[in-house]
Amino acid sequence: MKLQQNGVVSGVRFIASPNCDWRANPDDIRLLVVHNISLPPGEFGGAGVVALFTNRLDPTAHPYYASIHSLRVSAHFFIRRDGEIIQFVPCVKRAWHAGVSSWRGWEKCNDFSLGVELEGDDHTPFSDVQYIQLAALIALLKTTYPDIEIAGHSDIAPGRKTDPGACFEWPRLDRILLHK
């Protein structure tokens, strides 16, 4: 994997999401936000997340989809349970992943963050390969953004969000990163 100047990582699948815009300062990336997502909730391996991030979610395909199909959201990266990384938004653009948020006194985290969605939920342990791929992605991003900090969605939107959830093992990620 290599982060290209246009903000796209070579060696991963890229599927463009329309749910992004230009950053005021594309060099001001200081936070990576870890999320979890599964569509339908609690089900893994389907096409729901890709459909949501590309505004193609069929509201009749699952009862839950009727309530979310009009959302306009995205993330920079999505790591499936089998380790596949899909990029939806170039790092130089602002993905719409954080919502109302703040970090260390800075509001609107989308302006200065990268969003990584892990295929999962708050109640299911993440796969070994997801931790490995997340650590590899973080190591790569740190080559361009050496001071980037890492937080969960629940850290930047407490009380509103719970992801990546209690099953996400922060010490495990730290151990893997130490060996990179």
C-alpha positions as CSV (number, residue, x, y, z in Angstrom):
1,M,0.0,0.0,0.0
2,K,1.1,3.5,-0.7
3,L,-0.6,6.8,-0.1
4,Q,-0.6,8.7,-3.3
5,Q,-0.5,12.5,-3.6
6,N,-4.2,12.6,-4.6
7,G,-5.1,11.0,-1.3
8,V,-5.9,7.6,-2.6
9,V,-4.1,4.5,-1.3
10,S,-2.8,2.3,-4.0
11,G,-3.2,-1.4,-3.4
12,V,-6.8,-1.1,-2.0
13,R,-10.1,-1.0,-3.9
14,F,-11.4,2.5,-4.4
15,I,-15.2,3.1,-4.7
16,A,-16.0,6.8,-4.9
17,S,-18.6,8.1,-2.5
18,P,-20.4,11.3,-3.4
19,N,-20.7,12.0,0.3
20,C,-17.7,14.2,0.7
21,D,-16.4,17.7,-0.1
22,W,-13.1,19.6,-0.1
23,R,-11.3,20.3,3.1
24,A,-10.5,24.0,3.8
25,N,-6.9,22.8,4.5
26,P,-6.1,19.3,3.1
27,D,-2.9,19.2,5.0
28,D,-4.6,19.7,8.4
29,I,-5.2,16.0,9.2
30,R,-4.6,15.4,12.9
31,L,-7.1,12.7,13.9
32,L,-8.1,9.2,12.8
33,V,-11.6,8.2,14.0
34,V,-12.3,4.4,14.4
35,H,-16.0,3.5,13.8
36,N,-17.9,0.2,13.4
37,I,-20.8,-0.5,11.0
38,S,-22.8,-3.4,9.8
39,L,-25.7,-3.4,7.5
40,P,-28.2,-4.8,8.2
41,P,-27.2,-4.4,11.9
42,G,-25.3,-7.4,13.2
43,E,-24.9,-8.9,9.8
44,F,-21.5,-9.0,8.0
45,G,-20.3,-9.5,4.5
46,G,-23.1,-8.0,2.6
47,A,-23.3,-5.0,0.2
48,G,-25.2,-2.7,2.6
49,V,-22.3,-0.5,3.7
50,V,-21.1,0.0,0.1
51,A,-24.6,0.9,-0.9
52,L,-25.1,3.3,2.0
53,F,-21.8,5.1,1.3
54,T,-22.6,5.4,-2.4
55,N,-26.3,6.5,-2.0
56,R,-27.6,3.3,-3.5
57,L,-29.2,1.7,-0.4
58,D,-32.5,0.1,-1.4
59,P,-35.0,1.0,1.3
60,T,-37.0,-2.2,0.5
61,A,-34.1,-4.6,0.8
62,H,-34.3,-4.7,4.6
63,P,-36.7,-3.1,7.1
64,Y,-33.9,-1.2,8.8
65,Y,-32.9,0.4,5.5
66,A,-36.1,2.3,5.2
67,S,-35.0,4.5,8.1
68,I,-31.5,5.2,6.9
69,H,-31.5,5.1,3.1
70,S,-31.6,8.9,2.7
71,L,-28.6,9.4,5.0
72,R,-25.6,11.0,3.2
73,V,-22.6,9.5,5.0
74,S,-19.3,8.1,4.1
75,A,-15.9,7.2,5.5
76,H,-12.4,7.3,4.1
77,F,-11.9,3.6,4.6
78,F,-13.9,0.5,5.4
79,I,-12.2,-2.7,6.7
80,R,-14.2,-5.8,6.2
81,R,-14.0,-8.8,8.6
82,D,-11.9,-10.7,6.0
83,G,-9.4,-7.8,6.0
84,E,-10.3,-6.2,2.7
85,I,-9.8,-2.5,2.8
86,I,-12.1,-0.3,0.6
87,Q,-11.4,3.4,0.2
88,F,-14.4,5.7,-0.4
89,V,-13.0,9.2,-0.1
90,P,-9.5,10.4,-0.8
91,C,-7.7,11.6,2.3
92,V,-7.4,15.1,0.9
93,K,-11.2,15.4,1.0
94,R,-13.5,15.6,3.9
95,A,-15.7,12.4,4.4
96,W,-19.0,12.8,6.2
97,H,-18.4,10.3,9.1
98,A,-18.2,12.1,12.4
99,G,-21.3,14.3,12.6
100,V,-21.5,16.7,15.5
101,S,-18.2,16.1,17.2
102,S,-15.2,17.6,19.0
103,W,-11.7,16.6,19.9
104,R,-9.4,18.4,22.3
105,G,-11.5,21.6,22.0
106,W,-11.7,21.4,18.2
107,E,-15.2,21.2,16.8
108,K,-16.4,19.6,13.5
109,C,-14.0,16.7,13.4
110,N,-14.7,15.9,9.8
111,D,-12.7,19.0,8.9
112,F,-9.4,17.5,10.3
113,S,-9.9,13.8,10.5
114,L,-9.9,10.6,8.6
115,G,-12.7,8.0,9.2
116,V,-12.1,4.3,9.3
117,E,-15.1,2.0,9.6
118,L,-14.6,-1.5,10.8
119,E,-17.2,-4.1,9.7
120,G,-18.7,-5.0,13.0
121,D,-20.9,-3.9,15.9
122,D,-20.6,-3.0,19.6
123,H,-21.2,-6.6,20.6
124,T,-19.0,-8.8,18.4
125,P,-15.3,-9.1,18.7
126,F,-13.4,-7.9,15.6
127,S,-11.3,-10.3,13.5
128,D,-7.6,-10.7,13.9
129,V,-7.0,-9.5,10.3
130,Q,-9.1,-6.3,10.9
131,Y,-6.6,-5.3,13.6
132,I,-3.7,-6.1,11.4
133,Q,-5.1,-4.2,8.5
134,L,-6.1,-1.2,10.7
135,A,-2.5,-1.1,12.1
136,A,-1.0,-1.3,8.6
137,L,-3.3,1.5,7.4
138,I,-2.4,3.7,10.5
139,A,1.3,3.0,9.9
140,L,0.9,4.1,6.3
141,L,-1.0,7.2,7.1
142,K,1.5,8.2,9.8
143,T,4.2,8.4,7.0
144,T,2.2,11.4,5.6
145,Y,0.5,12.6,8.8
146,P,3.1,11.8,11.6
147,D,1.2,13.6,14.4
148,I,-2.2,12.0,13.7
149,E,-4.0,10.9,16.9
150,I,-6.4,7.9,17.1
151,A,-9.8,8.0,18.8
152,G,-13.1,6.2,18.7
153,H,-16.3,7.7,17.4
154,S,-17.5,7.5,21.0
155,D,-14.6,9.7,22.1
156,I,-15.5,12.6,19.8
157,A,-19.3,12.3,20.2
158,P,-19.8,11.0,23.7
159,G,-23.4,10.3,24.6
160,R,-24.3,10.2,21.0
161,K,-22.1,7.4,19.6
162,T,-20.8,4.2,21.2
163,D,-18.6,2.8,18.4
164,P,-16.2,1.2,18.0
165,G,-17.7,-0.4,21.0
166,A,-16.7,-2.4,24.1
167,C,-15.4,-5.3,21.9
168,F,-12.7,-3.1,20.3
169,E,-9.4,-3.9,21.9
170,W,-7.4,-0.7,22.1
171,P,-4.4,-2.4,23.8
172,R,-4.3,-5.0,21.1
173,L,-4.1,-2.3,18.4
174,D,-1.4,-0.5,20.4
175,R,0.6,-3.7,20.6
176,I,0.4,-4.3,16.9
177,L,1.4,-0.7,16.2
178,L,4.4,-1.0,18.4
179,H,5.7,-3.8,16.3
180,K,5.2,-2.0,13.0
